[in-house]
Amino acid sequence: MKKFALKTLAILFITASLTSCSNDDGGETIMLKTSFINSVEGPATGGIDQDITLTTTFTAENSCGALNKFVETTSSNTKTIYAQVKYVGECGSSPVTITAPYTFRVNRAGTYTFKFRKNESQFITHSVIVE
């Protein structure tokens, strides 16, 4: 009886191992890539505790690309921003332009500077005075 239980456990373990290591589920390829900003438009002033939206455009490598999120680093009242594009599947190599809103809200007055990465060393700068 003890041998039968051990054999059964061994067979279950091997079966579970083979099943869990299988990579033939046909899942789609997902990649995240940096996309630099081509243009930024929006108001130069805004109010405290109000949403302020800047319209950005950037290029995705192909039609599978969509905005995943804006990645930002903050230093005082200055934010440095670029777009992170998520690619799902295989869609060729024809670039597409994406327009997406960048929305922010602040709870104190001041001048806020947004430095959108145009490439590795240049920025598109947009300042907003919040009163």
C-alpha positions as CSV (number, residue, x, y, z in Angstrom):
1,M,0.0,0.0,0.0
2,K,2.9,2.3,0.9
3,K,4.6,1.7,-2.5
4,F,1.3,2.4,-4.4
5,A,0.9,5.8,-2.6
6,L,4.5,6.8,-3.3
7,K,4.1,5.8,-7.0
8,T,0.9,7.7,-7.3
9,L,2.5,10.8,-5.7
10,A,5.5,10.5,-8.0
11,I,3.2,10.3,-11.1
12,L,1.2,13.3,-9.9
13,F,4.3,15.3,-9.3
14,I,5.8,14.5,-12.7
15,T,2.5,15.2,-14.5
16,A,2.1,18.6,-12.7
17,S,5.7,19.5,-13.5
18,L,5.4,18.7,-17.1
19,T,2.1,20.6,-17.4
20,S,3.3,23.7,-15.5
21,C,6.4,24.0,-17.7
22,S,4.5,23.8,-20.9
23,N,4.9,27.0,-23.0
24,D,2.6,26.1,-25.8
25,D,-0.4,28.2,-24.6
26,G,-0.2,30.4,-27.7
27,G,-0.1,33.6,-25.7
28,E,0.5,36.9,-27.4
29,T,3.9,38.7,-27.3
30,I,3.8,41.8,-25.0
31,M,6.6,44.4,-25.0
32,L,7.0,47.7,-23.2
33,K,9.1,50.4,-24.9
34,T,9.9,54.1,-24.4
35,S,8.4,56.6,-26.8
36,F,9.6,60.2,-26.9
37,I,7.1,63.0,-27.2
38,N,6.6,64.8,-30.5
39,S,4.4,67.7,-29.3
40,V,2.6,69.1,-26.3
41,E,-0.4,71.5,-26.2
42,G,-2.4,72.8,-23.4
43,P,-3.2,75.7,-21.1
44,A,-0.6,78.0,-19.5
45,T,-2.7,78.5,-16.4
46,G,-4.8,76.4,-14.1
47,G,-6.5,76.3,-10.7
48,I,-5.6,74.6,-7.5
49,D,-7.2,71.2,-7.1
50,Q,-8.4,71.2,-10.7
51,D,-7.5,68.7,-13.4
52,I,-5.2,70.3,-16.0
53,T,-4.8,68.4,-19.2
54,L,-2.0,68.6,-21.7
55,T,-2.4,66.9,-25.1
56,T,0.6,65.0,-26.2
57,T,1.5,63.2,-29.4
58,F,4.2,60.5,-29.8
59,T,5.0,57.7,-32.2
60,A,4.5,54.0,-31.8
61,E,6.5,51.6,-33.9
62,N,3.4,50.0,-35.3
63,S,-0.4,49.7,-35.0
64,C,-0.1,47.3,-32.0
65,G,1.3,50.1,-29.8
66,A,-0.9,51.9,-27.3
67,L,-0.1,54.1,-24.3
68,N,0.6,52.0,-21.2
69,K,1.5,55.0,-19.0
70,F,3.4,58.2,-18.7
71,V,6.7,57.7,-16.7
72,E,7.7,60.7,-14.7
73,T,10.4,61.8,-12.3
74,T,9.7,64.8,-10.1
75,S,12.1,67.4,-8.7
76,S,10.3,70.2,-6.8
77,N,7.8,71.8,-9.3
78,T,9.5,70.2,-12.4
79,K,8.5,66.8,-13.9
80,T,10.4,65.0,-16.6
81,I,8.1,62.8,-18.6
82,Y,8.1,60.2,-21.4
83,A,5.5,57.8,-22.8
84,Q,5.7,54.0,-22.2
85,V,4.1,52.2,-25.1
86,K,2.7,48.7,-24.7
87,Y,2.9,46.4,-27.8
88,V,0.7,43.3,-28.0
89,G,1.2,40.9,-30.8
90,E,3.1,41.2,-34.0
91,C,1.9,44.1,-36.3
92,G,4.6,44.9,-38.8
93,S,6.7,48.0,-38.9
94,S,4.6,51.0,-40.0
95,P,4.8,53.7,-37.4
96,V,1.6,55.3,-36.1
97,T,1.1,58.6,-34.3
98,I,-0.8,58.5,-30.9
99,T,-2.5,61.4,-29.3
100,A,-3.0,61.0,-25.5
101,P,-3.9,63.3,-22.6
102,Y,-1.5,63.9,-19.8
103,T,-3.6,65.1,-16.8
104,F,-2.3,66.5,-13.5
105,R,-3.6,68.1,-10.4
106,V,-1.8,70.1,-7.8
107,N,-2.9,71.4,-4.4
108,R,-0.8,74.5,-4.1
109,A,-0.1,77.6,-6.2
110,G,3.1,77.9,-8.2
111,T,4.7,77.6,-11.6
112,Y,4.9,73.9,-12.7
113,T,7.3,72.9,-15.4
114,F,6.8,69.8,-17.5
115,K,9.8,68.6,-19.5
116,F,8.6,66.0,-22.0
117,R,11.5,64.0,-23.5
118,K,11.8,64.7,-27.2
119,N,14.9,62.4,-27.4
120,E,17.7,61.3,-25.1
121,S,19.0,64.8,-24.6
122,Q,16.3,67.3,-25.6
123,F,12.9,68.3,-24.1
124,I,9.7,70.0,-25.0
125,T,9.1,72.3,-22.0
126,H,5.6,73.4,-21.0
127,S,5.0,75.6,-18.0
128,V,1.7,76.0,-16.2
129,I,1.0,78.7,-13.6
130,V,-1.4,77.4,-11.0
131,E,-3.3,80.0,-8.9
